[in-house]
Structures are given as structure tokens and as C-alpha cells.
């Protein structure tokens, strides 16, 4: 028969329960951060493709809408038509000045190749399509779980991990599986860290509070991503979002053709 003294001796100390809670919260937070970062990269990459593929057509439609409204106003002279034409023209992005046009297209050695191509009517190289492979996703998750800064106890170790994870995130954003493999080898060859010593109850409570605050911050980031227009588009075709872009592009091309026909009729070219 187990005595009360023996049961009390077998029961975990409050600090041990807190330590287990902190470790569980840390692992859960790391997994959550991995999920949020993975989704952020997916949204960012799809946003680039969306802008590259559909942006010019949206701009063309806005310009045609303004020209149609202006043609109607010129034909009717009606104050309402004139007001509508002015509003339509105001919605069209203004033509940038030279400095604005070249912002981001020039370095200390002159124009970037993309800018030169743009200004000489040569084909502009489209932005690189980045969609991390399954291997890159796997390597990223493994490295994030092993090297996450939240696992550090000492400030110098936290800084080392933060610097390393910054490189991991950059490689993952580029979809560079080869660099991620090199980073995995680098981490494996790094110093073996001593296990975290037992913490005081106050420190553990503070740690849990910090983890909770960090989770709330991630909740905000995840919510903003989920509510974005790009995320809504991805959810419409999660297995093949590129096909959705193709469908939208087809509809936009038809809209552009319809507006061009309408404008030609208004101008008497039809």
C-alpha cells in the first residue's frame, strides 16, 4: 500500500510541471511560426505572379474606362458625364516622373538590365517564379524546429540562432533547396548546446507569458494573411493557383476587348 508520503515524493514538483508546460508551449509556438511563415511565403510569391500577369491588364482597363467616360462627356456635354469622366481619370494612376520611374531600377553602376530592356522596348525578363519544393519545405521546417531562437537560454546563443534563422528564411523565400541543405549541414556541425538548466518558478511564469504574447502577435499576422485578397484567391484553387490566374487573365482580356470596342464606337471608329 502506497503511503501519503510516498505519493507526495512521486508527484512532480510545481517547477517540473511548469517546465513541461513551457517546453510544450515553445514547441507549439515554433510549429505555429513555421506554418505562418510558410503561408506568408506562399501569399507573397502568388502576389508577385498576380501583379506580373494581371497588373498591366488592370491598368489598361482603368485607362479605357477613363477614355470611355471622357468620350461620353465630350459627346453629351452633360455635367454629370463630365463629373464621371473626371472621377474615372482620377482613378487612373498618374504617369510617374523620371526619378519615380527609375526608382528601384538603378544602382551605382547605372540601370539594371530590366530597366534597360524596358526603356529600349526589349522584352523584360519576368520575375523568377518562386514556389518552394517539397524538399525545401521539409528542410525549412526541420531547421526552424532545431535552430529557433526561442529555444535559446543565453542572449549570445539567441543572437546566433536569430542570425542563422534569418539566413534560413531568406533561402526558403528563394526556394533554394541546395542552400537549405548547406545550412542544415552547417547547423549539424555547430556547437552542441548544454541542456537548459532548471528555471525558477518566476522565470517560468514570465516565459509562459512571453510565449502567450508572441502567439497573439502571430495570430494577428495570420489573420491579416488569411483576410487578404491574395489568400482568398489561393483558397479558390489551392492545388493549382496558377490556373486561376489564367482564368482571370482570360476574363480580363475579354473585358479589355469589349472596352476597346465600346471606345471605338464612341469615337466613331467602329
Secondary structure, DSSP 8 states (H G I E B T S, - for coil): ---HHHHHHHS--HHHHHHHHHHHHHHHHHHHHHHHHHHHHHHHHHHHHHHHHHHHHHHHHHHHHHHHHHHHHHHH--HHHHHHHHHHHHHS-----HHHHHTTSEETTEE-HHHHHHHTT------------HHHHHHHHHHHHHH-GGG--SHHHHHHHHHHHHHHHHHHHTT-HHHHHHHHHHHHTS----------HHHHHHHHHHHHHHHHHHHHHHHHHHHSHHHHHHHHTSS-HHHHHHHHHHHHHHHHHHHHHHHHHHTT--
